[in-house]
């Protein structure tokens, strides 16, 4: 199966640890779950960093304990959300429970810090984005509306003359603004990293599935050889391109005779192992030339014909018989199969794959019903076979 290296290996392992097993069934759910877990980890880590920063200011600034308690609470809450998601796997519930506490904390911070003009609210803009990527467009629209309405309301109250209380000193305003900007930056980076990681993995998964589907559509699962359909495409395409073996070639059909009796006598598992080893022998003989499993116990090969190099159909048949009829040792039993071969010649017997295959099948039928092991189709006398080898 196709496999693609991942640029976020360590992050992927951490994220997958918290993803519920049920989320792996649907690729889209898995995609959203990974973004949600990445976002939860980002917010929890950011809250922890801010909490530690405020803890360092605890003995220097008054009211630092308020922010410290808020961020500590968020850290614990998001840690619990991760544990709950790992246990139950509800994306929608966890997405909303992730956004709601952060929204409440930010709004509380704005109210007790002098109002909308005295505090930064950039982090609020991340909430609709986060819910959109994790819980879908409807959830994103809901939180966009909540953030928009609440911001308009708080600005409206401020413009009507209400003055919000402030529990912060001037230096704390600067620290808060810095914390909000850093929080926004870290949040964007975290959500982007989680999104990119999930996106890359989804792309890799789709490519792997596509590669696997292509393999399944072209190969026989038992033997690993090309299947009948792809073998036909190979021969047809090369015939059309005009460069298939340049001049002449022969199309062989090889059949294991009485294979049903082998299955009945030794079992289907033994029969499958014989087919696998039989295909491996033929594949070694074929080399780089096309070879396929056509159906249950019938295989096909296309080999070049070059009389100057002694690559004649007769010699190739003898090579196939010598290799294919060697005894098979399976589970304390020795099986010596009988093989029938039928072949047709290009261009003597046809110029298309369908014609060559039809005539090779005719030759194979004659080989199976005659005392000869290998028969070639004669275009002039289509109901006769040419003897190549009289026995195994």
Secondary structure, 3 states (H helix, E strand, C coil): CCCCCCCCHHHHHHHHHHCCHHHHCCHHHHHHHHHHHHHHHHHHHHHHHHHHHHHHCCCCCCCHHHHHHHHHHHHHHHHHHHHHHHHHCCHHHHHHHHHHHHHHHHHHHHHCECCCCCCCCCCHHHHHHHHHHHHCHHHHHHHHHHHHHHHHHHHHHHHCCCCCCECCCHHHHHHHHHHHHHHHHHHHHHHHHHHHHHHHHHHHHHHHHHHHHHHHHHECCCCCCEEHHHHHHHHHHHHHHCCCCCCCEEEEEEEEECHHHHHHHHCHHHHHHHHHHHHHHHHHHHCCCCEEEEECCEEEEEEECEHHHCECHHHHHHHHHHHHCCCEEECCEEECCEEEEEEEEECCCCCCHHHHHHHHHHHHHHHHHCCCCEEEECCCCCCCEEECCCCC
